């Protein structure tokens, strides 16, 4: 289903997924069109900066907003945190901007914002912004600790500023690397999101990092997600550490104006104040109205959902807290208030709806989807050909269940063919049948 079709259908998530067990998890906000980002998400300084830039670029407002939050969260570092219970939440965000095609202007968002950030944090833009995420060792190396030999002499001074924003414009390549058996990239990325303590599980390897503050911004297409994300990474906690965000080109600007710092002095001033505010180590408090709303929202956010979609959105409560904290720091507030939480909830709602669109497949079943794709490519297949499609790694029961699912969803159907007195069952995708 195309994203525009999803929106024009009223954002019916059940219809988009073609399954009955998935719930929307929209907490009652904007149920008629869950894929429209509400104005609540553009609260405070974050909204002011995004809305000032948006008319001058083809990047979408949501792409600009998420990119700003990820980048500023890295700039802010680990000085400020929001304590809830024994946990400390930092403005450390991972996000993947996902579009229908490569024309979604995913990279344009960062290009616009870097020009503004460079005016107030040139050193960070030059030294703490990296492109490419090819290996776990490379990630650790860029935030590595000091290394001393047995005599205590310094062999490697390490990296003292542990902030690092990694931009991966080909995020599908990361997913492919993570598929390789024994590759350490996935667990290292998970540790980077958790607490910033990274090391390779290799005997006698001195390479490690403590207190790293890593943020990741990836770009990918929907087709690449569905082709490259393995079930392992969907269910092992890798995917749910990322915000999955649908983006598309907002407007056609054949002669887009050059964005320079001189044109956005007010917005640069807001960024400068927020960076200076975040530089002071402190615990960020919670207002009473924040606590009241959080008490209401927490139950649904922390309630798990079934299947692949549930797995990739299962860190909802932690993601919302990190987003709310980042909104508050951009506003130079020592307390997270209800407006910051409302903005975070609205953005999370959009990310959840984006994930549904991004990960949904016709049958929402890997076996059934593989059969359907093969039927579309070949035109028709008999039972033997379908069995051979899986190199005999699927049982007859699994194949039968998948075929019946395709039939019940009216995605494929079968006919009987008589040949030399023998009957063959021929399956075709409904879309390929002659009319």
C-alpha positions as CSV (number, residue, x, y, z in Angstrom):
1,X,0.0,0.0,0.0
2,X,1.3,3.4,-0.9
3,X,1.6,6.0,1.9
4,X,-0.8,8.3,0.1
5,X,-3.4,5.5,-0.2
6,X,-2.9,4.9,3.5
7,X,-3.6,8.6,4.3
8,X,-6.6,8.9,1.9
9,X,-8.2,5.8,3.4
10,X,-8.4,7.7,6.7
11,X,-5.3,6.1,8.1
12,X,-6.9,2.8,8.8
13,X,-4.0,0.9,10.3
14,X,-6.0,-2.4,10.5
15,X,-6.7,-2.2,6.8
16,X,-3.1,-1.3,6.0
17,X,-1.7,-4.2,7.9
18,X,-4.4,-6.7,6.7
19,X,-4.4,-8.3,10.1
20,X,-6.7,-8.2,13.0
21,X,-4.4,-8.6,16.0
22,X,-2.4,-5.3,15.6
23,X,-3.8,-2.3,17.5
24,X,-3.1,1.3,16.7
25,X,-1.7,2.4,20.1
26,X,-2.5,6.0,19.2
27,X,-3.7,6.9,22.7
28,X,-6.8,8.5,21.3
29,X,-5.0,11.3,19.4
30,X,-6.1,12.1,15.9
31,X,-7.6,8.6,15.1
32,X,-9.0,9.8,11.8
33,X,-5.6,10.5,10.2
34,X,-2.7,9.0,12.3
35,X,-0.2,9.8,9.6
36,X,-0.6,13.6,9.9
37,X,1.8,15.1,12.4
38,X,-0.2,17.4,14.6
39,X,0.9,20.9,15.5
40,X,1.5,19.8,19.1
41,X,4.8,18.3,17.9
42,X,6.1,21.7,16.8
43,X,6.1,23.1,20.4
44,X,8.5,25.7,21.6
45,X,11.9,26.4,20.1
46,X,12.0,23.2,18.2
47,X,8.9,24.2,16.3
48,X,10.1,27.8,15.8
49,X,13.4,26.6,14.2
50,X,11.7,24.0,11.9
51,X,9.0,26.4,10.7
52,X,11.5,29.1,9.9
53,X,13.5,26.7,7.7
54,X,10.7,24.7,6.1
55,X,9.6,27.3,3.5
56,X,13.1,27.3,2.1
57,X,13.6,23.6,1.5
58,X,12.0,20.6,-0.1
59,X,12.6,18.6,3.1
60,X,9.4,17.7,5.1
61,X,8.7,19.4,8.4
62,X,8.7,16.1,10.2
63,X,12.1,15.3,8.7
64,X,13.5,18.6,9.8
65,X,12.0,18.2,13.3
66,X,13.4,14.7,13.9
67,X,16.8,15.6,12.5
68,X,16.9,18.7,14.7
69,X,16.0,16.6,17.8
70,X,18.6,14.0,17.0
71,X,21.3,16.5,16.2
72,X,20.6,18.8,19.2
73,X,20.3,15.8,21.5
74,X,23.9,14.9,20.5
75,X,25.1,18.5,20.9
76,X,23.6,18.6,24.4
77,X,25.5,15.5,25.4
78,X,25.1,13.7,28.7
79,X,25.2,16.7,31.0
80,X,21.5,16.8,31.6
81,X,19.3,13.8,32.3
82,X,15.8,13.1,33.4
83,X,15.7,10.7,36.4
84,X,12.8,8.3,36.7
85,X,13.2,5.7,39.4
86,X,16.8,4.4,39.2
87,X,17.0,5.1,35.5
88,X,18.6,8.2,34.0
89,X,17.3,9.2,30.6
90,X,19.5,11.2,28.3
91,X,18.7,13.1,25.0
92,X,20.3,10.3,23.0
93,X,18.1,9.4,20.0
94,X,18.4,7.1,17.0
95,X,16.1,7.7,14.0
96,X,15.7,6.4,10.5
97,X,14.0,8.6,7.9
98,X,12.1,6.3,5.6
99,X,10.5,7.2,2.3
100,X,8.7,5.6,-0.7
101,X,11.7,6.2,-2.9
102,X,15.1,7.9,-2.8
103,X,13.3,11.1,-3.7
104,X,12.0,11.7,-0.2
105,X,14.6,14.5,0.5
106,X,15.8,12.6,3.5
107,X,19.3,14.1,3.4
108,X,18.1,17.6,2.8
109,X,17.0,18.0,6.4
110,X,20.4,17.6,7.8
111,X,22.1,19.8,5.2
112,X,19.8,22.7,6.2
113,X,20.3,22.3,9.9
114,X,24.1,21.8,9.8
115,X,24.5,25.3,8.4
116,X,22.7,26.8,11.5
117,X,24.5,24.5,13.9
118,X,27.9,25.3,12.5
119,X,27.4,28.9,13.4
120,X,27.2,28.0,17.1
121,X,29.1,24.7,17.3
122,X,31.7,24.7,14.5
123,X,34.0,22.3,16.3
124,X,31.2,19.8,16.9
125,X,30.2,20.0,13.2
126,X,33.8,19.3,12.1
127,X,34.8,16.7,14.7
128,X,31.7,15.0,16.1
129,X,29.7,14.5,12.9
130,X,30.6,11.3,11.0
131,X,29.2,9.6,8.0
132,X,29.0,5.8,7.6
133,X,28.3,3.0,10.0
134,X,30.1,0.1,8.5
135,X,31.5,-1.7,11.6
136,X,31.2,-2.0,15.3
137,X,35.0,-1.5,15.7
138,X,34.8,1.7,13.7
139,X,32.0,3.0,15.9
140,X,34.0,2.3,19.1
141,X,37.2,3.7,17.7
142,X,35.5,7.1,17.2
143,X,34.6,7.4,20.9
144,X,37.4,5.2,22.3
145,X,38.9,5.4,25.8
146,X,42.5,6.2,26.5
147,X,44.8,3.1,26.3
148,X,47.8,2.6,28.6
149,X,50.4,-0.2,28.5
150,X,51.5,-2.4,31.3
151,X,53.8,0.3,32.6
152,X,51.0,2.9,32.7
153,X,52.3,4.8,29.7
154,X,49.8,6.3,27.3
155,X,49.6,4.4,24.0
156,X,46.5,6.1,22.7
157,X,45.1,9.3,24.2
158,X,41.6,8.2,23.0
159,X,38.7,10.6,22.4
160,X,37.9,13.1,25.2
161,X,34.6,14.4,23.7
162,X,32.4,11.3,23.6
163,X,29.6,12.9,21.5
164,X,29.2,11.5,18.1
165,X,26.4,11.9,15.6
166,X,26.6,9.2,12.9
167,X,24.7,9.8,9.7
168,X,24.2,6.7,7.5
169,X,22.6,7.6,4.2
170,X,22.5,4.0,3.1
171,X,21.0,2.4,6.2
172,X,20.1,-0.7,4.3
173,X,23.9,-1.5,4.3
174,X,23.8,-1.5,8.1
175,X,20.9,-3.9,8.2
176,X,22.8,-6.2,5.8
177,X,25.9,-6.1,8.0
178,X,23.8,-7.0,11.0
179,X,22.5,-10.1,9.2
180,X,26.0,-11.6,9.1
181,X,26.4,-14.3,11.8
182,X,28.8,-13.2,14.5
183,X,29.0,-9.6,13.4
184,X,29.2,-7.3,16.5
185,X,27.6,-4.2,14.9
186,X,24.1,-4.9,16.2
187,X,25.0,-5.4,19.9
188,X,27.3,-2.5,19.9
189,X,24.6,-0.2,18.5
190,X,22.2,-1.5,21.1
191,X,24.7,-0.7,23.8
192,X,25.3,2.7,22.4
193,X,21.6,3.5,22.8
194,X,21.5,2.0,26.3
195,X,24.4,3.4,28.3
196,X,27.2,4.2,26.0
197,X,29.5,1.5,27.3
198,X,31.0,-0.2,24.2
199,X,33.5,-2.9,23.7
200,X,34.2,-5.8,21.3
201,X,33.9,-9.2,22.7
202,X,37.3,-10.2,21.4
203,X,40.0,-11.7,23.6
204,X,42.7,-9.2,24.5
205,X,41.1,-6.4,22.5
206,X,41.9,-3.0,24.2
207,X,39.3,-1.1,22.2
208,X,36.5,0.1,24.4
209,X,34.5,3.2,25.2
210,X,32.8,4.3,28.3
211,X,30.3,7.2,28.7
212,X,29.9,7.5,24.9
213,X,27.0,9.8,23.8
214,X,26.2,8.4,20.3
215,X,23.2,9.4,18.1
216,X,22.4,7.8,14.8
217,X,20.4,9.3,11.9
218,X,19.7,6.8,9.0
219,X,18.1,7.1,5.6
220,X,16.3,4.2,3.9
221,X,13.4,3.4,1.6
222,X,10.5,1.3,2.5
223,X,11.4,-1.4,0.0
224,X,14.9,-1.6,1.5
225,X,13.5,-2.0,5.0
226,X,11.3,-4.9,4.0
227,X,14.1,-6.6,2.1
228,X,16.9,-6.0,4.5
229,X,15.6,-6.1,8.1
230,X,15.9,-9.6,9.4
231,X,13.6,-11.2,11.9
232,X,16.5,-11.3,14.3
233,X,17.1,-7.6,14.3
234,X,13.3,-7.0,14.4
235,X,12.9,-9.0,17.6
236,X,16.2,-8.7,19.4
237,X,15.9,-5.0,20.4
238,X,17.8,-3.5,17.5
239,X,14.9,-2.0,15.5
240,X,13.0,-0.7,18.6
241,X,15.9,1.5,19.6
242,X,15.2,3.6,16.4
243,X,12.4,6.0,15.6
244,X,11.1,5.1,12.2
245,X,9.9,8.2,10.5
246,X,8.1,8.5,7.1
247,X,9.2,11.5,5.1
248,X,8.5,12.8,1.6
249,X,9.3,15.9,-0.4
250,X,7.2,18.8,1.0
251,X,7.3,21.0,-2.1
252,X,8.9,21.4,-5.5
253,X,11.6,24.1,-5.4
254,X,13.7,24.0,-8.6
255,X,15.6,27.0,-7.4
256,X,15.7,26.5,-3.6
257,X,17.3,29.4,-1.9
258,X,20.7,29.0,-0.3
259,X,20.3,28.6,3.5
260,X,23.0,30.6,5.3
261,X,23.5,31.5,9.0
262,X,23.0,35.2,8.1
263,X,19.3,34.6,7.3
264,X,18.5,32.8,10.5
265,X,20.1,34.9,13.3
266,X,17.1,34.5,15.6
267,X,17.0,30.7,15.2
268,X,20.8,30.5,15.7
269,X,20.3,32.6,18.9
270,X,17.8,30.0,20.2
271,X,20.2,27.2,19.4
272,X,23.1,29.0,21.2
273,X,21.0,29.5,24.3
274,X,19.9,25.9,24.4
275,X,23.5,24.6,23.9
276,X,24.7,26.9,26.7
277,X,21.8,25.7,29.0
278,X,22.5,22.0,28.3
279,X,26.2,22.5,29.1
280,X,25.6,22.7,32.8
281,X,25.3,19.2,34.5
282,X,22.0,18.8,36.2
283,X,19.0,16.6,36.8
284,X,15.9,17.8,34.9
285,X,12.8,17.8,37.0
286,X,9.2,17.0,36.2
287,X,6.3,19.4,36.6
288,X,3.1,18.3,38.3
289,X,1.1,18.4,35.0
290,X,3.8,16.3,33.3
291,X,3.5,13.7,36.1
292,X,-0.3,13.7,35.8
293,X,-0.3,13.1,32.0
294,X,2.6,10.6,32.2
295,X,0.6,8.6,34.7
296,X,-2.2,8.3,32.2
297,X,-0.1,7.6,29.1
298,X,2.4,5.2,30.6
299,X,0.1,2.2,30.9
300,X,-0.7,2.1,27.2
301,X,2.9,3.1,26.1
302,X,4.3,0.2,28.1
303,X,1.8,-2.3,27.0
304,X,3.4,-4.7,24.5
305,X,1.8,-5.4,21.1
306,X,2.1,-8.7,19.2
307,X,4.2,-9.7,16.3
308,X,6.9,-7.9,14.3
309,X,5.3,-4.5,14.6
310,X,5.0,-4.9,18.4
311,X,8.7,-5.8,18.5
312,X,9.9,-2.7,16.6
313,X,7.8,-0.3,18.7
314,X,8.3,-1.9,22.1
315,X,10.4,0.9,23.6
316,X,7.6,3.4,23.3
317,X,7.8,4.8,26.9
318,X,11.6,5.3,26.8
319,X,11.5,6.9,23.4
320,X,8.8,9.3,24.5
321,X,10.8,10.3,27.7
322,X,13.9,11.0,25.6
323,X,11.9,13.1,23.1
324,X,10.2,15.1,25.9
325,X,13.6,15.8,27.5
326,X,15.1,17.0,24.2
327,X,12.1,19.3,23.7
328,X,12.7,20.7,27.2
329,X,16.4,21.3,26.7
330,X,15.8,23.1,23.5
331,X,13.4,25.4,25.5
332,X,16.1,25.9,28.2
333,X,13.8,24.5,30.8
334,X,15.0,22.8,34.0
335,X,11.6,21.0,34.2
336,X,9.9,18.9,31.6
337,X,6.3,20.1,31.5
338,X,3.1,18.9,29.9
339,X,3.7,20.7,26.6
340,X,7.0,18.9,26.2
341,X,5.3,15.5,26.9
342,X,2.4,16.3,24.6
343,X,4.9,17.1,21.8
344,X,6.8,13.9,22.4
345,X,3.6,11.8,22.4
346,X,2.4,13.4,19.2
347,X,5.7,12.7,17.5
348,X,5.8,9.1,18.8
349,X,2.3,8.6,17.5
350,X,3.5,9.6,14.1
351,X,6.6,7.4,14.4
352,X,4.4,4.4,15.4
353,X,2.1,5.0,12.4
354,X,5.2,5.3,10.2
355,X,6.5,2.0,11.5
356,X,3.2,0.4,10.6
357,X,3.4,1.7,7.1
358,X,7.1,0.9,6.8
359,X,7.0,-2.7,8.1
360,X,3.6,-3.7,6.8
361,X,3.5,-6.3,4.0
362,X,0.5,-7.7,2.1
363,X,0.1,-10.7,4.3
364,X,2.2,-9.7,7.3
365,X,3.7,-13.2,7.3
366,X,7.2,-13.8,5.9
367,X,6.3,-17.2,4.4
368,X,3.1,-16.0,2.8
369,X,4.8,-12.8,1.6
370,X,7.7,-14.8,0.0
371,X,5.2,-17.1,-1.8
372,X,3.2,-14.0,-3.0
373,X,6.3,-12.3,-4.4
374,X,7.3,-15.4,-6.2
375,X,3.8,-15.8,-7.7
376,X,3.9,-12.2,-9.0
377,X,7.3,-12.8,-10.6
378,X,6.6,-16.2,-12.1
379,X,2.9,-15.9,-12.9
380,X,1.9,-19.2,-11.4
381,X,3.4,-22.1,-9.4
382,X,2.3,-25.6,-8.4
383,X,2.7,-27.1,-5.0
384,X,6.1,-28.7,-5.8
385,X,7.5,-25.4,-7.1
386,X,6.2,-23.6,-3.9
387,X,7.8,-26.2,-1.7
388,X,11.1,-25.9,-3.7
389,X,11.0,-22.2,-3.2
390,X,12.1,-22.8,0.4
391,X,14.6,-25.5,-0.4
392,X,12.5,-27.9,1.8
393,X,13.2,-25.7,4.9
394,X,9.5,-25.1,5.4
395,X,7.1,-27.9,6.6
396,X,4.0,-28.8,4.6
397,X,1.9,-27.4,7.5
398,X,3.7,-24.0,7.3
399,X,3.3,-23.8,3.6
400,X,-0.4,-24.8,3.8
401,X,-1.0,-22.2,6.5
402,X,0.7,-19.5,4.4
403,X,-1.4,-20.4,1.3
404,X,-4.6,-20.3,3.2
405,X,-3.7,-16.9,4.6
406,X,-3.1,-15.7,1.0
407,X,-6.5,-17.1,0.0
408,X,-8.4,-15.6,2.9
409,X,-6.9,-12.2,2.2
410,X,-7.8,-12.6,-1.5
411,X,-4.2,-12.1,-2.5
412,X,-3.9,-15.5,-4.2
413,X,-6.0,-18.4,-5.2
414,X,-5.7,-21.9,-6.7
415,X,-7.2,-23.8,-9.6
416,X,-7.0,-27.5,-10.5
417,X,-5.3,-28.5,-13.7
418,X,-5.7,-32.0,-15.2
419,X,-2.6,-33.4,-17.0
420,X,-2.4,-37.0,-18.2
421,X,-5.0,-38.1,-15.8
422,X,-3.3,-36.4,-12.9
423,X,-4.5,-33.3,-11.0
424,X,-2.2,-30.4,-10.2
425,X,-3.0,-27.4,-7.9
426,X,-1.9,-24.2,-9.6
427,X,-1.5,-21.0,-7.5
428,X,-1.6,-17.5,-8.9
429,X,-1.6,-14.1,-7.4
430,X,-5.0,-12.4,-7.8
431,X,-3.4,-9.3,-9.3
432,X,-1.9,-11.4,-12.1
433,X,-5.0,-13.2,-13.1
434,X,-6.6,-12.4,-16.5
435,X,-9.7,-10.3,-16.3
